[in-house]
Amino acid sequence: MSGPLPAAAKPIPASAENRYEVTRADLPLSCPMPGMALWNAHPKVYLPIVDDGGESTCPYCGAHYTLRD
């Protein structure tokens, strides 16, 4: 019988630490973005970024987007 995994061995959720720089050409911003692998993606969601100080975080996967220009 196995016990709980040690803290260092616990899996990290996919995309939880991903950070992406986007430009105005990428707007409207959606996650996942066009061109990302979609086989294991969550439903497409549009993210506000221009009115939120140039940063936005996906509520599904935690990916963080920063507007570069």
Secondary structure, 3 states (H helix, E strand, C coil): CCCCCCHHHCCCCCCCCCEEEECHHHCCCEECCCCCCCCCCCCCEECCCCCCCCEEECCCCCCEEEECC
